[in-house]
Amino acid sequence: MNAKLLVSTVTALFISACSNSHDTSHIQPALLTEVTPSVMQELSDAIVKLKGGSTPTLAIDVFTRTPQLLLTYGQSAVKNAAGMSYTELSALPISAFELQLRDQQCVLYYPKTTQFIVLQYPRCIVYENED
C-alpha cells in the first residue's frame, strides 16, 4: 500500500515539474528589430492597458538595447538649500515593463500584475546578454 502511494506521489511530482518547466522555457527577454510610429503607438496603448494612467512618452529607441523599460511619473516638491527644485528618485512612482518573446509572439509584460499583452506590429528578437 505504501509503495502505491510513493509511486503516485513521485509520478505527480514528475508531471508537475515537467509542466512547470515547459511553461517558462518559451519565455525569453526580447528586443525590437525596429521602432516605427505604429510600434510606438501600440506600446503606449499596451502600457496604458496594463497599468492605467496617461499615455507615456517613449524614447525613439525604446526596447532596442534592453528588454526592460522603467517609467517614472510625477514630481516631488523638494527644494535644495539654494531654493532650486529637484526630483528625488525615491519619491517618484516607478513602473517596470519587459519586452518578451512567448511562444514566438512579441509581448509586453508587466511584472507588478503578472499580466502581458500580445503585440501585433513589433518584430522581436531574443535578447542576448553580453555579460
C-alpha positions as CSV (number, residue, x, y, z in Angstrom):
1,M,0.0,0.0,0.0
2,N,2.8,2.4,0.8
3,A,4.5,1.6,-2.4
4,K,1.5,2.6,-4.4
5,L,1.3,5.9,-2.5
6,L,5.0,6.5,-3.1
7,V,4.7,5.8,-6.8
8,S,1.7,8.0,-7.1
9,T,3.4,10.9,-5.3
10,V,6.6,10.6,-7.4
11,T,4.6,10.5,-10.6
12,A,2.6,13.5,-9.6
13,L,5.7,15.5,-8.8
14,F,7.4,14.4,-12.0
15,I,4.4,15.5,-14.1
16,S,4.2,18.8,-12.2
17,A,7.9,19.5,-12.7
18,C,7.7,18.8,-16.4
19,S,4.6,21.1,-16.9
20,N,6.1,23.9,-14.9
21,S,9.5,23.9,-16.7
22,H,7.7,23.7,-20.1
23,D,5.7,26.8,-19.4
24,T,8.7,29.1,-18.7
25,S,11.1,27.7,-21.3
26,H,9.3,29.6,-24.1
27,I,9.6,33.0,-22.3
28,Q,12.7,35.0,-23.2
29,P,13.6,38.6,-22.9
30,A,13.4,40.3,-26.3
31,L,14.5,43.4,-28.2
32,L,12.7,45.3,-31.0
33,T,14.2,45.0,-34.5
34,E,12.8,48.4,-35.5
35,V,10.7,51.2,-34.0
36,T,8.0,52.7,-36.2
37,P,5.2,55.1,-35.3
38,S,2.7,52.2,-35.3
39,V,5.0,50.2,-32.9
40,M,5.3,53.2,-30.6
41,Q,1.6,53.7,-30.6
42,E,0.9,50.0,-29.8
43,L,3.5,50.0,-27.0
44,S,1.9,53.2,-25.5
45,D,-1.6,51.7,-25.7
46,A,-0.4,48.5,-24.1
47,I,1.3,50.3,-21.2
48,V,-2.0,52.2,-20.5
49,K,-4.0,49.0,-20.7
50,L,-1.6,47.2,-18.3
51,K,-1.1,49.9,-15.6
52,G,-3.6,52.6,-16.4
53,G,-2.9,56.3,-16.3
54,S,-2.0,58.6,-19.2
55,T,-0.1,57.8,-22.3
56,P,3.7,57.8,-21.6
57,T,6.3,59.5,-23.7
58,L,8.6,56.8,-25.1
59,A,12.1,57.2,-26.4
60,I,12.6,56.5,-30.1
61,D,15.0,53.7,-29.3
62,V,12.7,52.0,-26.7
63,F,13.4,48.3,-26.3
64,T,16.2,48.3,-28.9
65,R,19.1,48.0,-26.4
66,T,17.5,46.5,-23.3
67,P,14.3,44.4,-22.8
68,Q,13.4,46.4,-19.7
69,L,11.6,49.8,-19.5
70,L,11.3,51.9,-16.4
71,L,8.7,54.6,-16.4
72,T,8.5,57.4,-13.7
73,Y,5.8,59.9,-13.4
74,G,5.1,62.9,-11.1
75,Q,7.4,65.3,-9.4
76,S,8.4,65.9,-5.9
77,A,8.3,69.3,-4.3
78,V,11.7,69.0,-2.7
79,K,14.0,72.1,-2.8
80,N,17.7,72.1,-2.0
81,A,19.4,74.7,0.2
82,A,19.7,77.2,-2.8
83,G,16.0,77.0,-3.3
84,M,16.2,75.0,-6.6
85,S,13.6,72.3,-7.1
86,Y,14.7,68.8,-7.9
87,T,13.2,65.4,-8.0
88,E,14.1,62.6,-5.6
89,L,14.1,59.3,-7.5
90,S,12.8,57.5,-4.4
91,A,9.8,59.8,-4.2
92,L,8.7,59.0,-7.8
93,P,6.3,56.2,-8.6
94,I,8.2,53.7,-10.9
95,S,6.6,51.2,-13.2
96,A,8.7,48.4,-14.8
97,F,7.9,46.6,-18.1
98,E,9.7,43.9,-20.0
99,L,9.5,43.0,-23.7
100,Q,9.4,39.2,-24.1
101,L,9.1,36.5,-26.7
102,R,6.4,34.0,-25.5
103,D,6.0,31.1,-27.9
104,Q,7.3,33.2,-30.7
105,Q,4.9,36.1,-30.0
106,C,6.2,39.5,-29.0
107,V,4.5,40.6,-25.8
108,L,4.8,43.5,-23.3
109,Y,4.9,42.0,-19.7
110,Y,4.0,44.0,-16.6
111,P,5.6,42.2,-13.6
112,K,3.6,44.1,-11.0
113,T,0.4,42.4,-12.1
114,T,2.0,39.4,-13.9
115,Q,-0.1,40.3,-17.0
116,F,1.0,40.7,-20.6
117,I,-0.4,41.9,-23.9
118,V,0.5,40.3,-27.2
119,L,1.8,42.9,-29.6
120,Q,0.7,42.9,-33.2
121,Y,3.1,45.3,-35.0
122,P,6.5,44.9,-33.3
123,R,9.0,42.3,-34.6
124,C,11.2,41.0,-31.7
125,I,14.4,39.0,-31.5
126,V,15.8,37.2,-28.4
127,Y,17.9,39.4,-26.2
128,E,21.4,38.0,-25.9
129,N,23.0,39.3,-22.7
130,E,26.7,40.2,-23.4
131,D,27.8,39.6,-19.8
